Amino acid sequence: MFTGLSAFPLTPMNEQGIQENAFIRSVEHLAGAGVDSIGVLGSTGSYAYLSCKERARIARLSVENAGGVPVILGIGALRTRDVLANAESAQQAGASGVLLAPVSYQNLTDDEVFDLYATVCHSLSVPLCVYDNPGTTHFTFSDELHGRIAHLPQVRSIKIPPVVSDIDVARERIVQLRMLIPSDVTIGISGDPAAATGLNAGCDAWYSVIGGLYPQAALALTRAAQTGDVQQAEALSVALEPIWALYREYGGSLRVAATIAEVTGKVSQPCLPQPLKTLQGNDRKRVAQVVEQLGLASEVKS
């Protein structure tokens, strides 16, 4: 479950509620493509904008429509109380695992973050992936803290931020982290533009935004890296550079992915929770042009 391609779909919504049919189609598409797991309610799934009740509903819809593909559900929240409630609803829905980021408004200390994971792990019956995402949580894990948390019961993976583009430096980063964690804890790369480098440097999994829209393209890159074909993995990443460029220009992957979903008819507009908005005007046209240029429109619609 915590190896290979974990595809993270959007949770399309408007101010009236979740677009359940569109979400179900997305999950079914990912399952049919043969992804290794489906990561629901990650940052791409806008988990922080949903109530506990809405998240419990998404948990059930995910598992019911995943066709047996493992579902990893995000459970992060500001209060530990709510994290535990989300964990319980995920387990009741039949999730195969959970994903936890140290969400905060006030800055957290290392001990506070460790206690969060310790409390949650002791209430879980399913494995947990540590979500290291300083871009949204504004908390930076040290390798030492990762090592402490990785020895907790139920921790089975660490989702790390993007690695540098230098393969030797990236490989050393992975080696250093592996020295501090148990052998049964995997390391997964996030940040789509860094995926090929991360996988080639020794990461076990790719926690992928683009895989939630284009699973075949993401699977091809992942499988190339898994078989040791470093050049092919890099070439497939370079082929997707027009999308990576959009990520850089528009402040990350979420607005780009959501705009792609809208312009290809996968979801209704709007699909993001206010005050978030998808790209409009000339920016929207640019996204549509990139989708057409890469010949991926048919995969998104399928």
Secondary structure, 3 states (H helix, E strand, C coil): CCCEEEECCCCCEECCEECHHHHHHHHHHHHHHCCCEEEECCCCCCHHHCCHHHHHHHHHHHHHHCCCCCEEEECCCCCHHHHHHHHHHHHHHCCCEEEECCCCCCCCCHHHHHHHHHHHHCCCCCCEEEECCHHHHCCCCCHHHHHHHHCCCCEEEEEECCCCCCHHHHHHHHHHHHCCCCCCCEEEECCHHHHHHHHHCCCCEEEECHHHCCHHHHHHHHHHHHCCCHHHHHHHHHHCHHHHHHHHHCCCCHHHHHHHHHHCCCCCCCCCCCCCCCCCHHHHHHHHHHHHHHCCHHHHHC
